[in-house]
Amino acid sequence: MAFLQCSFHSDVLGRACSMNVILPQKVTTQIGMTSSGGGNRRYPVLYLLHGLSDDHTIWSRRTSIERYAAEYELAVVMPDGERGFYTDMMQGPRYWTMLTEELPAIAASFFPISTRREDTYVAGLSMGGYGALKCALRLPERYAAAVALSSVADVRSWLETCRMNREEATRIFGTVKDLIPGRNDLFALAEETVKLASPPRLMMVCGTEDGLLDANRALRAHLESLHYPGFRYEEGPGAHSWEFWDHWIVEGLKFLMEGRSDVR
């Protein structure tokens, strides 16, 4: 596998941005892992999102995501979403537009990654779990599946309990009454997406000692009440920690790659 650190200019944000990218590479002498990229192939791609207190480097620093992705010949794009909840802020930058419109086009122009829906996946943890679910539910024509670990699953509850600085949260989402169901509310988005012929598959995971457990259970109950197809929910021992996420991203990749004929 190859690991690339990429700086690029975002017209949407009006400034320089960063992403780290993992790409399959055809090698024969690499010790301890295998990778069999090469040729003219465009690889399936996972957009992997970080949490509130981290940046685009964190998945490679805290987990073995490069080694895990090698098993599937999967490209991984890890963008810097800062603290914007992958949202076009009420008062601030348009992180949603950058993530879902600008970034995929830039990445596909730089790297041999597919833009087909059946080859495109999204995952994340905490704030990034929220972003991953929102990508799949709001743009179901773009993503085949999503994995959300320890997600901020209920933005209304998040705003009401002020899990972050209230002024900062208000700049992002406004107040609870400002939430637009078709944009940032996962519960309302699910109600629309489930009506489609082929909604993206979803996997949610949360630790039993995680402060976000109740919100995850609430979204699980909502998705189950809608009979959302292709939905998987898991709980296990653990808190809001990298030990938990490193374990479950492995299971998440298995979920994303289910049914692919090109997986080794």
C-alpha positions as CSV (number, residue, x, y, z in Angstrom):
1,M,0.0,0.0,0.0
2,A,1.0,3.6,-0.6
3,F,0.4,6.4,1.9
4,L,0.1,9.9,0.5
5,Q,-0.2,13.2,2.3
6,C,-2.0,15.7,0.1
7,S,-2.5,19.5,0.4
8,F,-5.0,21.1,-2.0
9,H,-6.9,24.3,-2.4
10,S,-10.6,24.2,-1.6
11,D,-12.7,26.8,-3.6
12,V,-15.6,26.0,-1.3
13,L,-13.8,26.9,1.9
14,G,-11.5,29.4,0.2
15,R,-8.3,28.1,1.7
16,A,-5.7,25.3,1.7
17,C,-6.9,21.9,3.0
18,S,-5.4,18.5,3.7
19,M,-6.2,14.9,3.2
20,N,-4.3,11.6,3.7
21,V,-4.9,8.9,1.2
22,I,-4.1,5.2,1.2
23,L,-3.8,3.5,-2.2
24,P,-3.2,-0.1,-3.2
25,Q,0.3,-0.7,-4.7
26,K,1.6,-3.8,-6.5
27,V,4.5,-5.0,-4.4
28,T,6.5,-8.2,-4.0
29,T,9.1,-7.5,-1.3
30,Q,7.0,-5.8,1.4
31,I,7.5,-7.6,4.7
32,G,4.5,-8.3,6.9
33,M,1.6,-7.5,4.6
34,T,0.6,-7.8,1.0
35,S,-0.8,-5.4,-1.6
36,S,-1.7,-6.1,-5.2
37,G,-2.6,-2.9,-6.9
38,G,-1.4,-1.7,-10.2
39,G,-2.8,-1.6,-13.7
40,N,-5.4,0.8,-15.0
41,R,-8.0,-0.1,-12.4
42,R,-10.0,2.5,-10.5
43,Y,-10.3,1.2,-6.9
44,P,-13.3,1.2,-4.6
45,V,-12.9,4.0,-2.1
46,L,-13.7,4.6,1.5
47,Y,-14.1,8.2,2.8
48,L,-13.0,7.9,6.4
49,L,-14.0,10.7,8.7
50,H,-12.5,11.8,12.0
51,G,-14.1,12.9,15.3
52,L,-14.5,16.3,16.9
53,S,-11.1,16.6,18.6
54,D,-9.0,15.1,15.8
55,D,-7.9,15.7,12.2
56,H,-7.2,13.8,9.0
57,T,-4.1,12.2,10.4
58,I,-5.7,10.4,13.3
59,W,-6.9,7.2,11.8
60,S,-3.4,6.3,10.6
61,R,-1.9,7.3,14.0
62,R,-4.3,5.4,16.2
63,T,-5.2,2.3,14.1
64,S,-3.7,0.0,11.4
65,I,-6.2,1.2,8.8
66,E,-3.6,0.9,6.0
67,R,-3.0,-2.8,6.8
68,Y,-6.7,-3.4,7.2
69,A,-7.5,-1.8,3.8
70,A,-4.8,-3.8,2.0
71,E,-6.8,-7.0,2.4
72,Y,-9.6,-5.5,0.2
73,E,-7.5,-3.5,-2.3
74,L,-9.5,-0.5,-1.0
75,A,-8.4,3.1,-1.4
76,V,-9.0,5.2,1.7
77,V,-9.5,9.0,1.7
78,M,-9.2,10.8,5.0
79,P,-10.1,14.5,4.8
80,D,-9.7,17.2,7.4
81,G,-13.2,18.3,8.5
82,E,-12.0,20.4,11.4
83,R,-14.8,20.8,14.0
84,G,-17.6,21.5,11.6
85,F,-19.7,18.3,11.9
86,Y,-19.4,17.9,8.1
87,T,-22.1,20.5,7.8
88,D,-22.7,23.7,5.9
89,M,-22.6,25.8,9.1
90,M,-25.3,28.3,9.9
91,Q,-22.4,30.8,10.6
92,G,-19.2,29.5,9.0
93,P,-17.6,27.3,6.4
94,R,-19.5,24.9,4.1
95,Y,-17.9,21.6,5.2
96,W,-20.7,19.5,3.8
97,T,-20.4,20.9,0.3
98,M,-16.6,20.5,0.5
99,L,-16.9,16.9,1.7
100,T,-19.6,15.6,-0.7
101,E,-19.2,17.8,-3.8
102,E,-15.7,19.2,-4.1
103,L,-13.5,16.5,-2.4
104,P,-14.7,13.5,-4.4
105,A,-14.1,15.3,-7.7
106,I,-10.6,16.4,-6.6
107,A,-9.7,13.0,-5.2
108,A,-10.8,11.3,-8.4
109,S,-8.8,13.7,-10.5
110,F,-5.7,13.0,-8.5
111,F,-5.9,9.3,-7.7
112,P,-7.1,6.1,-9.4
113,I,-10.4,5.8,-7.4
114,S,-13.8,5.0,-8.7
115,T,-16.8,7.4,-8.7
116,R,-19.4,4.7,-9.1
117,R,-22.0,4.3,-6.3
118,E,-21.3,0.6,-5.9
119,D,-17.6,1.4,-5.2
120,T,-18.1,4.3,-2.8
121,Y,-18.3,3.9,1.0
122,V,-18.2,6.2,4.0
123,A,-17.3,5.6,7.6
124,G,-16.4,7.6,10.7
125,L,-16.3,7.8,14.5
126,S,-18.2,10.1,16.8
127,M,-18.6,13.4,14.8
128,G,-17.4,11.4,11.8
129,G,-20.0,8.7,12.5
130,Y,-22.6,11.4,12.3
131,G,-21.1,12.6,9.0
132,A,-21.0,9.1,7.6
133,L,-24.6,8.4,8.3
134,K,-25.6,11.8,6.9
135,C,-23.7,11.1,3.7
136,A,-25.5,7.8,3.2
137,L,-29.0,9.0,4.2
138,R,-28.9,12.4,2.5
139,L,-27.1,11.3,-0.7
140,P,-28.1,7.7,-1.1
141,E,-27.4,7.8,-4.8
142,R,-23.7,8.3,-4.1
143,Y,-22.9,5.7,-1.4
144,A,-23.3,1.9,-1.3
145,A,-22.9,1.6,2.4
146,A,-21.8,3.4,5.6
147,V,-20.3,2.4,9.0
148,A,-20.8,4.7,12.0
149,L,-18.8,4.1,15.2
150,S,-19.9,5.7,18.5
151,S,-21.8,8.3,16.5
152,V,-23.4,11.6,17.5
153,A,-26.6,10.0,16.3
154,D,-29.1,12.5,17.6
155,V,-28.2,16.1,16.9
156,R,-31.3,17.3,18.7
157,S,-30.2,15.6,21.9
158,W,-26.6,16.8,21.4
159,L,-27.8,20.4,21.1
160,E,-30.1,20.2,24.1
161,T,-27.4,18.7,26.4
162,C,-24.6,21.0,25.0
163,R,-22.0,18.3,24.6
164,M,-19.9,21.0,23.0
165,N,-19.6,24.7,23.7
166,R,-23.1,26.1,23.1
167,E,-21.8,29.1,21.0
168,E,-19.8,26.8,18.8
169,A,-22.7,24.4,18.4
170,T,-25.1,27.2,17.5
171,R,-22.7,28.5,14.8
172,I,-22.8,25.0,13.2
173,F,-26.4,24.0,13.5
174,G,-28.3,27.0,14.9
175,T,-30.7,26.0,17.7
176,V,-32.9,22.9,17.9
177,K,-35.7,24.8,16.2
178,D,-33.4,25.7,13.3
179,L,-32.7,22.1,12.4
180,I,-33.9,21.4,8.9
181,P,-35.1,17.8,8.7
182,G,-33.9,17.2,5.2
183,R,-30.4,18.4,5.9
184,N,-29.0,17.5,9.3
185,D,-31.5,15.4,11.2
186,L,-30.6,11.7,10.8
187,F,-34.1,10.6,12.0
188,A,-35.9,12.6,9.4
189,L,-33.4,11.7,6.6
190,A,-33.9,8.0,7.4
191,E,-37.7,8.4,6.9
192,E,-37.1,9.6,3.4
193,T,-34.3,7.3,2.4
194,V,-36.1,4.1,3.4
195,K,-38.6,4.8,0.7
196,L,-36.0,4.2,-2.0
197,A,-35.7,1.0,-3.9
198,S,-32.1,0.4,-2.8
199,P,-31.1,2.5,0.3
200,P,-27.4,2.3,1.3
201,R,-26.6,-0.4,3.8
202,L,-25.9,0.9,7.3
203,M,-23.8,-0.4,10.2
204,M,-23.9,1.3,13.6
205,V,-21.7,0.3,16.6
206,C,-21.5,1.8,20.1
207,G,-19.7,0.8,23.3
208,T,-21.8,-0.1,26.3
209,E,-19.8,2.4,28.4
210,D,-20.1,5.2,25.9
211,G,-21.9,8.4,26.8
212,L,-23.5,8.4,23.3
213,L,-25.1,4.9,23.8
214,D,-28.6,6.2,24.5
215,A,-28.6,8.3,21.3
216,N,-27.3,5.4,19.2
217,R,-30.0,3.1,20.7
218,A,-32.7,5.7,19.8
219,L,-31.6,5.9,16.2
220,R,-31.4,2.1,16.1
221,A,-35.0,1.9,17.3
222,H,-36.1,4.4,14.7
223,L,-34.4,2.6,11.8
224,E,-35.8,-0.7,13.0
225,S,-39.3,0.8,13.3
226,L,-38.9,1.9,9.6
227,H,-37.8,-1.6,8.7
228,Y,-34.7,-0.1,7.1
229,P,-33.2,-2.8,4.9
230,G,-29.5,-3.8,5.2
231,F,-29.2,-2.3,8.7
232,R,-26.9,-3.9,11.3
233,Y,-26.4,-2.7,14.8
234,E,-23.8,-3.8,17.3
235,E,-22.9,-3.1,20.9
236,G,-19.9,-4.3,22.8
237,P,-17.8,-3.6,25.9
238,G,-16.0,-0.3,25.6
239,A,-16.1,3.4,25.9
240,H,-15.4,6.3,23.6
241,S,-11.9,5.0,22.9
242,W,-9.4,4.0,20.2
243,E,-9.3,0.5,21.5
244,F,-12.9,0.2,20.7
245,W,-12.7,1.9,17.3
246,D,-9.6,0.0,16.2
247,H,-11.4,-3.3,16.8
248,W,-14.7,-2.3,15.1
249,I,-13.3,-0.7,12.0
250,V,-12.1,-4.1,11.1
251,E,-15.6,-5.5,11.4
252,G,-16.9,-2.4,9.6
253,L,-14.7,-3.0,6.6
254,K,-16.0,-6.6,6.4
255,F,-19.5,-5.2,6.4
256,L,-18.7,-2.7,3.6
257,M,-17.1,-5.3,1.4
258,E,-19.9,-7.9,1.8
259,G,-20.9,-9.3,-1.6
260,R,-18.0,-7.9,-3.6
261,S,-16.7,-10.4,-6.1
262,D,-13.3,-8.7,-6.3
263,V,-12.4,-9.1,-2.6
264,R,-9.5,-11.5,-2.1
